Structures are given as structure tokens and as C-alpha cells.
């Protein structure tokens, strides 16, 4: 199989950390990049989740938000809202978000 070369630019500190970790795994950076590329091609996706740490929602923060919404619904007199009305409100919010 023919070989091709490509360059990647990255922060010096990241490169050093990556190189050290690859060595701990018993491989060099070229092998690690090839493993990554093969996984992307095989799975036809990035083989890990890419997200913003600012958007990280833990179970505890989600539960706190839910509890706050329950309290707010009770205070506003809508804690007994039927499920179909709740779903309609969710759908309305989604439609507005895409406009």
C-alpha cells in the first residue's frame, strides 16, 4: 500500500503530552493518528463525543434545574398541567429556537 505524508499543527505543550501518552501506550504519534483515522473510516464518525465543557450537564445539575422548575410551576399555579400541554409547550419552544 502506498504511503502518504501530512502535517498537523498543534500547540507545543499538547504535542509533548500526546507524545508522552502515546509512548505509555507503546506506540508513536504516527501510529496513534493512524488508529484514529482507521476508527473514523470504519465507524464513519468521530469515535468520541465532542462537546463544550461549558455545556456539561451532570445528573446533579439537571436534577437541581428540574427541582427549580417544579417549584416555579407550583408558584405559578401550573404544577398540574396535563402532559399534552407540556409537550405542546416543548414543541413550541423548539420551533421558536429553529426560527
Helices and strands as residue ranges (DSSP letters): H 12-24, H 29-43, G 53-55, H 59-75, H 83-97
